[in-house]
Amino acid sequence: MAQHNEIAAVYLAGVIQGVALIAFPAASAIFTSAGDYGLSSAEYGGMFVPQALTAIVSALLGAGLIRRLGAKRIYLQGLAANLLSMTLLILSQFVMHQHTLAYGILLAATACMGVGFGFTVPALNTFAAAFFPQKVEVAVLGLNALLGLGTALAPLFVMFFVGMGTWWGMPVLVAAMILGLLLFSVRLPLEKAVGAGDGQVQEARTKLPSRFWVYATFALLYGICETMNGNWASLYMTKELGASAALASLALTIFWGMVTVGRVLFAALEKWLAERHTFRVLPLVVVVAFALAASLPQIDPRLGIAAFAMAGLGCSALLPLVISFGQEEMATIAASVASGLIAFYQIGYGIAAFGVGPLQTWAGLDMNTIYGGTAVVALMMAALSFIVVRPRAAAGGLKHETQVAHQQRRKPS
């Protein structure tokens, strides 16, 4: 029964983390509205820079902290950082018309979200892999499907509370969910699932193999592609396609909804469609989606919804698969692999989250052109996918090489 509670807590945390993560981009119309926060596109993009930086640092530190402090403690600290982020977002609405002060609070809120994401997600992936060691890919896909479900729910929550005239009800609801999860998780023996923090894990002394950087580059490119949809879809719909705020929120919901559907679908099909084939095909779907978005006319905003639906399906399984492939191939340093890939994913997130504003303001590019450029990034990711999923024999050789190096480093000098 105890393990059922642990599994429930970990997978529920995926949903809640997804909602919290997209709380800020889902409220983009509030942040950029002249009647609310009045942020420019550059300021809106800059709001996510602290999140990317703190997520990168916390993810890179996460594996070492898990070894020293235990996975459960890092996971709980991640939840606490998420709770603080939502609290700051709630407080910011009381000073939204004091531009400098409100923006400073928003920057602090996204910084806390970065810490929460950087600590929580690698720990959750590690827990999921430990719960189901014989089905790592499916376990991680399932976890990330629920995280995707949370990201799809966030815009719906925003639409609901905006319709009620109390948009800040969304962060209040998310904060309540995080607090409940925190109180539920603190009593669970999660540490036993991974055996971390007991002095037996020595992976800090194992050098990252060269293959890790192939995975890391893929995660970075993926971060750019996902963020171009997740953070900019709503503004693209309203400013380029003339969509209403409700239709823009629907486009974002459908993007994250298709991310979730794809993760569930490909996890269910793993017996008939090998994960390596899925991994090679999906980046090409992303390429087509960006090419479609780049060529959309300002006639029917519903075409934008179709483009973002396709992008969501293309993005769906890529991040969980690259993490699970990496953890399987470099099993002796699994926690470091998960943390490192999340860090590089966040580097890509930061590039896309911040980079669009300057490209619009300083280079004078419109969103159609920027989406066209991102199609090239997706094409690079597609090419790299064939290197990531090279023949299993080669991967097995690397796994053996890593294990030997790990054992040698554990020998007393």
GURO-921499 format. One record per atom (N, C-alpha, C, O): x, y, z. Coordinates in steps of 0.2 Angstrom, whole numbers, plus 5000, padded with zeros to 4 digits. Each point is the difference from the previous one (the first is absolute). Last residue first. Example, Ala and Ser with C-alpha at 12.3 -4.5 7.8 and 13.67 -1.06 7.14 Angstrom:
BEGIN
506449895035;500450065001;499650055003;500350065001;499949664999;499650065000;500450065000;500549995003;
This chain:
BEGIN
521050164982;500650024998;500649975005;500650014998;496849894997;500450045004;500750014997;500349954997;497550024988;500549965003;500450045005;500250064998;498150024987;499849985007;500549965003;500049995006;500350084972;500050065004;499849995007;500250035005;499649804978;500850025002;500050065004;500550005005;497449934988;500249955004;500850025002;500249995006;498750144978;499750015006;500349965006;500150025005;500549954972;500350065003;499850015007;500350025004;498749814984;500749985002;500350065003;500349995005;497550044987;500049965006;500749985002;500250015006;499650114974;499850045005;500049965007;500350035005;500049854975;500650055001;499950045006;500450015004;497849864989;500549965003;500650045001;500349995006;498050124983;499849985006;500549965004;500150015006;500350034972;500150065004;499849995007;500350025005;499349814979;500750015001;500150065005;500549995004;497349984988;500249955006;500750005001;500349995006;498950144977;499850035006;500249955006;500250025005;500249914973;500550065002;499850035007;500450015004;498149834987;500749965001;500550065003;500449995004;497450074988;500149985007;500649975002;500250005005;499550184974;499949935002;500149985007;500550035003;499050224994;500449964996;499949935002;499749985005;499150245001;499849935000;500449964996;499749964995;500950265007;499949985007;499849935000;500249965004;500250144975;500649995004;499949985007;500349955003;497950114983;500349944997;500649985004;500249945000;498750275005;499749945003;500249934997;500049955004;500850274988;500349975006;499749945003;500349965003;498750164979;500649974998;500449965005;500249955000;497950185005;499849944996;500649964998;500049945001;500350275009;499849965005;499849934997;500249955002;500250234984;500749985003;499849945005;500449965001;497850154989;500349954995;500749985003;500149944999;498750225014;499649935000;500449954995;500049945002;500750284997;500249975007;499749935000;500449965002;498950174980;500749984999;500349965006;500349955000;497650165002;499949934996;500749984999;500149934999;499750285011;500049945004;499949944997;500249945003;499750264984;500749985003;500049945005;500549965000;497450124993;500349974994;500849985002;500249954998;498550175017;499849935000;500349964994;500249955001;500250285000;500349975006;499849935000;500549955002;498550184983;500749994998;500349975005;500449954999;497450115006;500049954994;500749984998;500249944999;499450235017;500049945003;500049944994;500349955001;500950294994;499449985003;500049925002;500449974999;501750225000;499749944998;499349995002;499850015006;502050174999;499450014996;499749944997;499650014995;502450035020;500149984993;499350014996;500149994994;500050085029;500650024997;500149984993;500250044996;497849905016;500150075001;500650024997;500050064997;499349715001;499550044998;500250085000;499950044996;501649805012;499949994993;499550044997;500050024995;500349985029;500550044996;500049994993;500150044996;498349835017;499950075001;500550044996;499950054996;500349715004;499550034996;499950075000;500050044995;501549835020;500350024993;499450034996;500250044996;499549865027;500350074999;500150024993;499950064999;499249725005;499650055004;500250074999;499650055000;501749784990;499450014996;499650055004;499650054997;502449885013;500250034993;499350024997;500050064997;499849825023;500250075001;500250034994;499850064999;499749715000;499450045002;500250085001;499650044998;502149814998;499650014994;499450045001;499850044996;501449895022;500450054996;499750024994;499950064998;499249775015;499850075003;500450054997;499850064999;500649724995;499350014998;499950075002;499750044997;502249875012;500150034993;499350014997;500050054995;500049875027;500450064999;500050034993;499950064999;499249735005;499550055002;500450075000;499750054998;501649764998;499650014995;499550065001;499850044996;501649895022;500450044994;499650014994;500050064997;499149815021;500150075002;500350044995;499950064998;499949714998;499350045001;500150075001;499750044997;502249835004;499850004993;499350045000;499950054996;501149905025;500450054996;499750014993;500050064998;499149765014;499850065003;500350064997;499750054999;501049734994;499350024998;499850075003;499750044996;502549825002;499950075002;499350024998;500050064997;500649724999;500350015006;500050075002;500250025006;498849904974;499649995005;500450015007;499750025005;500350044969;500550025005;499749995007;499950045004;498849904978;500649994997;500650015005;500549975000;497250075006;500149934999;500749984997;500449965002;498950275002;500149965007;500149934999;500449975003;499250164977;500650025004;500249965006;500549985001;497449994988;500549974996;500750025003;500449955001;497850155009;500049935001;500549964996;500349965003;499450284993;500249985007;500149935002;500549985002;498650094977;500850015000;500249995007;500649985001;497149994996;500449954997;500750015000;500449965001;498150215008;500049945004;500449944997;500449965003;499350244983;500450015006;500049945005;500649985002;498250004978;500750014998;500450015007;500549975001;497050004993;500449945004;500850025000;500349965002;498050214989;499749965005;500549955004;500150015006;500050154974;500450015006;499949955005;500449995004;498350014976;500749994998;500450015006;500549965001;497250095002;500149924998;500749994999;500349955002;499150285000;500049965007;500149934999;500349965004;499650174977;500650015003;500049975007;500549975002;497650034985;500549954997;500750015004;500349955001;497950195005;499849935002;500649954997;500249965003;500050274992;500249995007;499849935002;500349975004;498950104975;500850005000;500249985007;500549965000;497250074997;500249944997;500849995000;500349955001;498850255007;499849955004;500249934997;500349965004;499850234983;500650005005;499949955005;500549975002;497850074982;500649964997;500650005005;500449955000;497750185005;499949925002;500549964996;500249955003;499550294994;500549985006;499949935001;500449975004;499250164973;499649965004;500549975006;500449964999;500450214986;499349994998;499649975005;499550025002;503050064994;499650035005;499249994998;499750054999;502349774993;499850074999;499550025006;499849965004;502349854996;499350025001;499850074998;500450055002;501849824998;499750024994;499350025001;499650014995;501949915022;500350064997;499750024994;500150064998;499149755014;499950065004;500350064997;499750065000;500749734990;499350024999;499850075004;499750044997;502449865005;500050034994;499350024998;499950054997;500549845024;500350075000;499950034993;499950064999;499449725003;499650055004;500250075000;499750044999;501649784991;499450024996;499650055004;499750044997;502149875014;500250044995;499550034996;499950064998;499649785019;500250075003;500250054994;499850065000;500049714995;499350035001;500150075003;499650054997;502349835001;499850024993;499350035000;499850044997;501149865023;500350074998;499850024993;500050064999;499249735009;499750055003;500450074998;499650054999;501249734994;499450024996;499850075003;499950054996;501849815015;500250034994;499550044996;500250044996;499349855024;500550055002;500350034993;500150065000;498549755000;499650065002;500450065001;499950064997;501149744999;499750024994;499650065001;500050054996;501049855022;500650034996;499750024994;500250054997;498449835018;500250075002;500550034996;499950074999;498549744992;500650005004;500150085001;499950044996;497849834999;500450064997;500650015004;499950035006;498649805000;499950004993;500550054997;500249994994;499649995030;500149934998;500050004992;500349954997;499350265014;500749985000;500149934998;500649984998;497450175004;500249974994;500749975000;500249974995;498850165023;499649944999;500249964994;499949944999;501250265006;500149955005;499649944999;500349945001;499450244985;500649964998;500249955006;500449954998;497650185005;500049964994;500649964999;500049944998;500050225019;499649945002;499949964994;500149945001;501050264995;500449965005;499649945002;500349945000;498750214986;500549974996;500449955005;500249954998;498150195011;499749954996;500649964996;500049945000;500650255012;499849955004;499749944997;500249945001;500450254986;500649975003;499849945005;500449955000;497950174991;500349964995;500749975002;500149944999;498850225014;499649955000;500349944996;500049945001;501050274999;500249965006;499649945000;500249955003;499250204980;500749984999;500249955006;500349954999;497650155002;500049944995;500749984999;500249944999;499550255015;499749945003;500149944995;500149945003;500450274989;500549975005;499849945003;500449955001;498150154985;500549984996;500649975005;500349954998;497850165011;499949934998;500549974996;500249945000;500150285008;500049955005;499849934998;500349965002;499450214982;500749995001;500149965006;500549955000;497350114996;500349954994;500749995001;500349954999;498750205016;499849945001;500249954995;500249945002;500350294995;500449975006;499849935001;500449955002;499250134973;499850025007;500549975005;500349954999;500750084976;499549965004;499850045007;500450045002;501250024978;499450045002;499549965004;499450015000;502949934991;499449984997;499350035002;499549984997;502750095011;500149994993;499449974996;499950024995;500050045029;500450064997;500149984992;500050054996;498949795019;499750065001;500350064995;499650044997;501349745004;499349994997;499750075001;499650024995;502649965013;500049994993;499350004997;499850034995;500549975028;500150074997;500149994993;499750054996;499949755015;499550045001;500150074997;499550034997;502249815002;499449984996;499550055001;499750024995;502549975016;499950054995;499349984996;499850054996;501249815021;500150075003;499750054995;499850055003;500249714992;499850015006;499950075003;499650025004;501549924975;499249995000;499750025007;499550035000;502849994996;499750044995;499349995000;499650054998;501649815016;499950075003;499750054995;499650045001;501149744992;499449995005;499850075002;499550025000;502549964987;499449994996;499450005005;499550034998;502650005012;499950054995;499349994997;499650045000;501349785012;499750065005;499850064996;499550035001;501549794988;499349985001;499850065005;499450024999;502849994996;499650014994;499349995001;499650044998;501849905019;500150074999;499550024994;499650055001;500749725004;499650035005;500050084999;499550035001;502049854985;499349984998;499550045005;499550034998;502849985008;499850044994;499349994998;499750054998;501149815018;499950065003;499850054994;499650055001;501049734994;499350005003;499950075003;499450034999;502749934993;499549994994;499350015003;499650044997;502149965018;500050064997;499550004994;499850054998;500849755014;499550055004;499950064996;499550035000;502149814993;499349994997;499550055004;499550014997;502849975010;499950044994;499350004997;499850054998;500649895028;500349974994;499850054994;499650045001;500850025026;499550004995;500349974993;500550034998;500649915026;500050054995;499449994995;499949944998;500249985028;500049974994;500050064995;499550045000;500249985024;500749994998;500149984993;500649994997;497350045013;500350075000;500749994997;500350054997;498349765009;500050024993;500350074999;500250024995;499349815024;500750044999;500050034993;500650014998;497649885023;500150024993;500650044999;500150055004;499249865017;500249954995;500150024993;500349974996;499050155025;500750004999;500249944995;500649994999;497250105007;500249955005;500849984999;500249965003;498350194983;500150035006;500249955006;500150025005;498549884975;500450065000;500150035007;499649995004;499049824986;500649985004;500550065001;500649995001;497149984988;500650014996;500749995004;500549994997;497249985012;499949984993;500750014996;500149964996;499650115028;500249924999;499949984992;500349954998;499250285010;500749985000;500149934998;500549994997;497350105008;500250004993;500849984999;500249984995;497950015024;500749975000;500250004992;500349954998;497750225014;500249944996;500749985000;500450055000;498550155010;499949945004;500249944996;500149955003;499850274987;500550005005;500049945004;500549985003;497950074979;500749974998;500549995006;500449965000;497450155002;499949934999;500749974999;500149945002;499850295000;499949975006;499949925000;500149975004;500350164976;500650005004;499849975007;500449965003;497950064981;500549954998;500650005005;500249955002;498250225001;499749945002;500549944998;500049955004;500650274990;500049995007;499749935002;500349975005;499650094973;500749995002;500049995007;500449955002;497550114990;500249934998;500749985002;500149955002;499250275002;499649965004;500249934998;500149955005;500750224981;500450005007;499749955005;500349965003;498650074976;500649964999;500450005007;500349955001;497850184998;499849934999;500649965000;500149955003;500250284997;499849985006;499849935000;500249965005;500450144975;500649985004;499849995007;500349965004;497950094982;500449944997;500649995004;500149945003;498550255001;499749945003;500449934998;500049955003;500350284989;500449985005;499849945003;500349975004;498450144980;500549964997;500549975005;500249954999;497350155001;500549995005;500649964997;500049945002;497950114987;500250075002;500549995005;500250055003;498749774984;499750025007;500250075002;499750025005;501249894975;499350004999;499650025007;499550044999;502849915002;499950064997;499350024998;499850065001;500749735009;500150055005;499950074996;499850055003;500149764983;499550005005;500050065005;499550035001;502349944983;499450024997;499450005005;499650055000;502449875008;500150074999;499350024996;499850055002;500449725001;499950045007;500050074999;499650045003;501049834978;499350005002;499850035007;499550045000;502849954993;499650054996;499250005001;499750055000;501749785011;500150075002;499650054996;499750045003;500349724993;499550025004;500150085002;499650035001;502049844986;499450014996;499450035004;499650044998;502549905012;500150064996;499450014996;499950064998;500049755015;500050065004;500150064996;499750055001;500549744989;499350025002;499950065004;499650044999;502649884996;499750034994;499250025001;499850054998;501449835018;500250065000;499750044994;499950065001;499749725000;499650035005;500250085001;499650045001;501649824984;499350014997;499650045005;499650044999;502549895007;500050064996;499450014997;499850064998;500449755015;500150055004;500050074996;499650055002;500349754986;499450015004;500150065004;499550045001;502449904987;499550024996;499350025003;499750054999;502049845013;500250074999;499550034995;499850065001;500049715003;499950035006;500150084999;499650045003;500849824979;499350015001;499950035006;499550055001;502749904995;499850054995;499250015001;499850065000;501349785014;500250075001;499750054995;499750055002;500049705007;499650044995;500150075000;499650055001;501449795014;499949964994;499750044994;500049974994;500350125028;500649994997;500049964994;500450014995;497950135021;499949964994;500749984996;500050034994;500050115026;499449975001;499849944995;499849955002;502050214995;500249955006;499449965001;500049945002;499850234982;500449954997;500249945006;500049954998;498850245008;499649964996;500449954997;499749944999;501450215015;499549965004;499649964995;499949945001;501550224989;500449945003;499649965004;500149945000;498950244990;500249964995;500449945003;499949944998;499550245016;499449964998;500249944995;499749955000;501950215007;499949955005;499449964998;500049945002;500650234983;500549945000;499849955006;500149944999;498550255001;499949964994;500549945000;499949954998;500150225020;499549965000;500049954994;499949945001;501750245002;500149955005;499549954999;500149945001;499950244984;500649975000;500149945005;500449964999;497650185001;500049954994;500749965000;500049944999;499750235018;499649945001;500049954994;500049945001;501350264997;500349955005;499549945001;500249955001;499050224985;500649964997;500349955005;500249954998;498150205009;499849944996;500549964997;500049944999;500650265013;499849945004;499749944996;500149945002;500450254986;500649975003;499949955004;500349945000;497950194992;500249954995;500749975002;500149944999;499050225016;499549944999;500349954995;500049945002;501150275001;500249955005;499549945000;500249955002;499450214982;500749974999;500249965005;500249944999;497850185004;499949954995;500749974998;500049944999;500050245015;499749955004;499949944995;500149945002;500750264989;500549975005;499749945003;500449955001;498250184986;500449964996;500649965004;500249954999;498350205012;499649944998;500549964996;500049945000;500850275007;500049955005;499649944998;500249945002;500050234982;500749975002;499949955005;500349955000;497750164993;500349964995;500749975002;500149945000;497650125011;500750035002;500549964996;500249955002;497649984996;500050074997;500650045002;500250054998;499349735012;500149994992;500050074997;500350004994;499549915030;500450064998;500150004992;500550034998;498249805013;499850065004;500450064999;499850065001;500649724989;499450044997;499850065004;499650044998;502349815008;500150054995;499450044997;500150054998;499949765018;500150075003;500150054995;499950065001;499849724992;499450025003;500150075003;499650054999;502249844993;499650024994;499450035003;499750054997;501849865018;500250064998;499650034994;499850064999;499749725010;499950065005;500250074998;499650045000;500949764987;499350024999;499850065005;499650044998;502649885003;499950034994;499350024999;499850064998;500849815021;500250075001;499950044993;499850065000;499849715000;499550035004;500250085001;499550044999;502049824990;499450014995;499550045004;499650044998;502349895014;500150054996;499450024995;499950064998;499949755016;500050075004;500250064996;499750055000;500549734990;499350025001;499950065004;499650054999;502649874998;499750024994;499350025001;499850054997;501249855021;500250074999;499850034994;499850064999;499749715005;499650055004;500250075000;499650055000;501749794988;499350004997;499650055004;499650044997;502549915011;500150054994;499350014997;499850054998;500349795020;500150075002;500150054995;499750055000;500149724994;499450025003;500150085002;499550044999;502449844993;499550024995;499450035003;499750044997;502749975016;499449954998;499550034995;499950065000;502350035009;499550015004;499449954999;499550005004;502649994984;500250025007;499450005005;500049985005;499749964971;500549955004;500250025007;500049965004;498650194983;499749935001;500449955004;499849975004;501250234988;499650015006;499649945002;499949995006;501350014974;500550005006;499650015006;500149975005;498650054975;500349935001;500549995006;499949955004;499250274990;499549955003;500349935001;499849975005;501250244985;500149985007;499649945002;500249975005;499450114974;500749985000;500249985007;500449955001;497550144996;500049944997;500749975000;500149945001;499650285007;499749955005;500049934997;500149955003;500650234983;500549995006;499749945004;500449965002;498350104980;500649974998;500449995006;500349945000;497750175004;499949934998;500649974998;500249945002;499950295002;500049965006;499849934999;500349965004;499850184977;500750005003;500049965007;500449965001;497650084986;500449954997;500750005004;500249945000;498250205008;499749945001;500549954996;500249955003;500250284996;500249975006;499849935001;500349965003;499050154977;500849995000;500249975007;500349955001;497450124991;500249935001;500749985000;500249955001;498850274996;499849985006;500249935002;500049975005;500450154974;500550005005;499849985007;500449985004;498150034978;500549954999;500550005005;500249955002;498250224999;499749935001;500549954999;500049955004;500750264991;499949995008;499749945001;500249965005;499950104973;500749995002;500049985008;500349965002;497750104987;500249944998;500749985003;500149945002;498650245012;500149994993;500249934998;500149965005;498350115016;500649984998;500150004993;499549994996;498650075021;500250044994;500849984998;500350054999;497949875018;500750015002;500350054995;500550035001;497149984997;500249965006;500750025001;500250055002;498650054980;499650015006;500249965006;499750015005;501349974973;500250075003;499550015006;500250045005;500749714988;499450054999;500250075003;500250005006;501249794995;500150054994;499550054999;500050054996;499949775021;500650045001;500150054995;500350055001;497849814997;500050055006;500650045001;500050065002;499949774981;499650064998;499950055006;499950064999;501349745004;500450054996;499650064999;500250055000;499549735014;499750075001;500450054996;500050065002;500649724996;499350004999;499750065001;499550024997;502849955008;499950014993;499250004998;499850034995;500849935028;500250064998;499950014992;499750054998;499849755013;499650055003;500250074997;499550044999;501549734997;499650044995;499650065002;499750034996;501549825019;500550024996;499750054994;500350054998;498349845019;500450065003;500550034994;500050065000;498749744995;499650065001;500450065002;499950064997;501249745002;499850024993;499650065000;500150054997;500449845023;500650044998;499950034993;500250054998;498249815011;500050065004;500650044997;499950065000;499849724992;499550044998;500050075003;500050054996;501649795011;500150024993;499550054997;500150044997;499749875025;500550055000;500150024993;500150064998;498749755005;499550065002;500550065000;499850054997;501349755001;499650014994;499550065001;499950044995;501449895024;500450024994;499750024994;500150054997;498649875021;500350065002;500450034994;500050054998;499249735001;499450054999;500350075001;499850044996;501649785009;499950004993;499550064998;500150044996;500349905027;500550044997;500050014992;500150054998;498249835014;500050075002;500650044997;499950054997;500149715000;499450034996;500050085001;499950044996;501549835018;500350024993;499550034995;500150044996;499249895026;500450065000;500350014993;500150064999;498649755004;499650065000;500450065000;499950054997;
